[in-house]
Amino acid sequence: MSHKIEIAPTGRASCRGCKETIIKGVPRFGEEFANAYSEDGGMSHRYWHLACAATKLANELAPVLAAYEAPLEDRASIEALIAEHMRPPMPHAEHAPNRRARCRACDESIAKGELRVAFERTFDGPMGPQKGAAYVHARCLPKYVEREKEQGRDVVEPRELLRQIEAHSAVAASTKVTADDLSTVRSALGL
């Protein structure tokens, strides 16, 4: 099993995004996840309307939609939604859009507009392990890397980390980081 697009065989599933029923015969996105209630670690699916998945799970839906060969009535609008909501790969640098995130190194709030680095993390959610972002002030990168090493997590060396941040930040126009921002990250890593 893996993520999939399929035609809803019944009208019993509700969309994880809008909570509305997915009507029988309508294409839907099946998001694969580890079933927390399975004794043998089995996988299951959560279902989404394609438009809802395009806004919340753009990165997951994009490759599945590209491989889906059957005709879709609104493929162009779904692809446009995906393009609008794609997240850059992690780690990447960005400016905080609000002040809701806390730095994983110093536990202080990250101010709106402040330069931060996003890392992927896995956490236990109500339906089992979920992936999300962990944010760090650019100035706190060394402290965060050291803490991750102390906790036994695999951490790339500073030069490789900088290379990844630069590459991922450049790929996504949505991050809107400048050369000066990347220089700040470089300095924080001592490079």
C-alpha positions as CSV (number, residue, x, y, z in Angstrom):
1,M,0.0,0.0,0.0
2,S,1.0,3.6,-0.5
3,H,-0.6,7.0,-1.2
4,K,-3.2,6.6,-4.0
5,I,-5.9,8.2,-6.0
6,E,-9.0,6.1,-6.5
7,I,-12.6,6.4,-7.3
8,A,-14.7,6.3,-4.0
9,P,-16.4,2.9,-4.0
10,T,-19.0,4.0,-1.5
11,G,-20.2,7.2,0.0
12,R,-19.2,6.4,3.6
13,A,-15.8,8.0,3.9
14,S,-15.4,11.6,5.2
15,C,-12.7,14.0,3.9
16,R,-10.0,14.6,6.5
17,G,-9.8,18.2,5.4
18,C,-13.4,19.6,5.1
19,K,-15.1,16.7,7.0
20,E,-17.7,16.4,4.3
21,T,-18.7,13.0,2.9
22,I,-16.8,11.9,-0.2
23,I,-19.6,11.0,-2.6
24,K,-19.5,7.6,-4.3
25,G,-17.9,7.7,-7.7
26,V,-15.8,10.8,-7.0
27,P,-12.0,10.6,-7.2
28,R,-10.3,10.8,-3.8
29,F,-6.8,10.8,-2.4
30,G,-5.9,8.0,0.0
31,E,-3.1,9.1,2.4
32,E,-1.3,6.1,3.8
33,F,-0.4,6.1,7.5
34,A,0.6,3.6,10.2
35,N,-2.5,2.3,11.9
36,A,-2.0,2.9,15.6
37,Y,-4.7,0.3,16.4
38,S,-3.0,-2.5,14.4
39,E,-1.1,-5.0,16.5
40,D,1.2,-5.9,13.7
41,G,2.0,-2.3,12.6
42,G,-0.3,-2.4,9.6
43,M,-0.9,0.5,7.3
44,S,-4.3,2.2,6.6
45,H,-5.6,5.1,4.6
46,R,-7.1,8.5,5.4
47,Y,-9.2,9.9,2.6
48,W,-9.4,13.4,1.2
49,H,-11.2,15.2,-1.6
50,L,-8.5,16.0,-4.2
51,A,-8.9,19.8,-3.7
52,C,-8.6,19.5,0.1
53,A,-5.5,17.3,-0.3
54,A,-4.0,19.7,-2.7
55,T,-4.1,22.5,-0.1
56,K,-3.0,20.4,2.9
57,L,-0.9,17.6,1.4
58,A,0.4,19.2,-1.8
59,N,3.9,17.5,-1.5
60,E,2.3,14.1,-1.0
61,L,-0.4,14.4,-3.7
62,A,1.8,15.8,-6.5
63,P,3.7,12.6,-7.4
64,V,0.6,10.5,-7.1
65,L,-1.4,12.8,-9.3
66,A,1.4,12.9,-11.9
67,A,1.3,9.1,-12.0
68,Y,-2.5,8.9,-12.2
69,E,-3.4,8.2,-15.8
70,A,-7.1,8.1,-15.7
71,P,-8.9,11.3,-16.9
72,L,-9.8,13.8,-14.1
73,E,-12.4,16.5,-14.8
74,D,-10.6,19.2,-12.9
75,R,-7.0,18.1,-13.1
76,A,-5.7,21.6,-14.1
77,S,-7.3,23.3,-11.1
78,I,-5.9,20.5,-8.8
79,E,-2.5,21.0,-10.3
80,A,-2.7,24.8,-9.8
81,L,-3.7,24.3,-6.1
82,I,-0.8,21.9,-5.6
83,A,1.7,24.4,-7.2
84,E,0.3,27.1,-4.9
85,H,0.7,25.0,-1.7
86,M,3.9,23.1,-2.3
87,R,6.3,23.2,0.7
88,P,10.1,23.4,0.1
89,P,12.1,20.3,1.1
90,M,13.6,20.3,4.5
91,P,15.8,21.6,5.9
92,H,15.3,25.1,4.5
93,A,15.6,28.7,5.6
94,E,12.6,31.0,5.6
95,H,11.2,34.1,7.3
96,A,8.5,33.3,10.0
97,P,5.1,34.2,8.7
98,N,3.8,34.7,12.2
99,R,5.0,34.3,15.8
100,R,3.4,30.9,16.6
101,A,6.5,28.8,16.3
102,R,9.0,28.2,19.2
103,C,12.7,27.6,18.6
104,R,13.5,23.9,19.3
105,A,16.9,25.0,20.7
106,C,16.2,28.0,23.0
107,D,12.4,27.5,23.5
108,E,11.8,31.2,22.7
109,S,9.1,32.4,20.3
110,I,10.3,33.1,16.8
111,A,9.2,36.6,15.9
112,K,7.2,37.3,12.7
113,G,9.6,38.0,9.8
114,E,12.6,36.6,11.7
115,L,15.0,34.2,9.8
116,R,14.5,30.6,10.9
117,V,15.4,27.1,9.7
118,A,12.8,24.4,9.3
119,F,13.7,20.8,9.9
120,E,11.5,17.7,9.5
121,R,10.5,15.9,12.7
122,T,8.3,13.0,13.5
123,F,6.0,13.1,16.4
124,D,3.3,11.0,17.9
125,G,-0.1,12.3,17.0
126,P,-3.6,11.0,17.9
127,M,-3.5,8.7,14.9
128,G,0.1,7.5,15.2
129,P,3.4,9.0,14.0
130,Q,3.1,12.1,12.0
131,K,5.6,14.3,10.2
132,G,5.8,18.0,10.8
133,A,8.2,20.9,10.9
134,A,10.5,21.9,13.8
135,Y,11.8,25.5,13.6
136,V,15.1,26.9,14.9
137,H,16.4,30.5,15.0
138,A,19.2,30.8,12.6
139,R,21.4,31.9,15.5
140,C,20.5,28.8,17.4
141,L,21.6,26.3,14.8
142,P,24.8,25.1,16.6
143,K,22.8,24.5,19.8
144,Y,20.1,22.6,18.0
145,V,22.7,20.4,16.1
146,E,24.5,19.7,19.4
147,R,21.2,18.8,21.2
148,E,20.2,16.4,18.3
149,K,23.6,14.7,18.5
150,E,23.3,14.3,22.3
151,Q,19.9,12.6,21.8
152,G,21.5,10.1,19.4
153,R,19.8,11.4,16.3
154,D,21.6,11.4,13.0
155,V,22.8,14.9,12.2
156,V,24.7,15.8,9.1
157,E,27.9,17.8,9.4
158,P,27.7,21.6,9.2
159,R,29.0,21.9,5.6
160,E,26.4,19.3,4.4
161,L,23.7,21.0,6.4
162,L,24.5,24.4,4.9
163,R,24.5,22.8,1.4
164,Q,21.1,21.3,2.0
165,I,19.6,24.5,3.4
166,E,21.0,26.6,0.5
167,A,19.7,24.1,-2.2
168,H,16.3,23.7,-0.6
169,S,15.8,27.4,0.0
170,A,16.7,28.2,-3.6
171,V,14.3,25.6,-5.0
172,A,11.3,27.1,-3.4
173,A,10.5,30.7,-4.3
174,S,8.1,30.7,-1.3
175,T,10.9,30.9,1.2
176,K,12.0,34.3,-0.2
177,V,15.4,34.1,1.4
178,T,18.2,36.4,0.2
179,A,21.9,35.9,-0.2
180,D,22.3,37.9,3.1
181,D,20.0,35.4,4.8
182,L,22.0,32.5,3.7
183,S,25.2,34.3,4.8
184,T,23.6,34.6,8.3
185,V,23.0,30.8,8.3
186,R,26.6,30.2,7.1
187,S,27.9,32.4,9.9
188,A,25.8,30.7,12.5
189,L,27.3,27.4,11.5
190,G,30.8,28.8,11.7
191,L,31.5,28.4,8.0
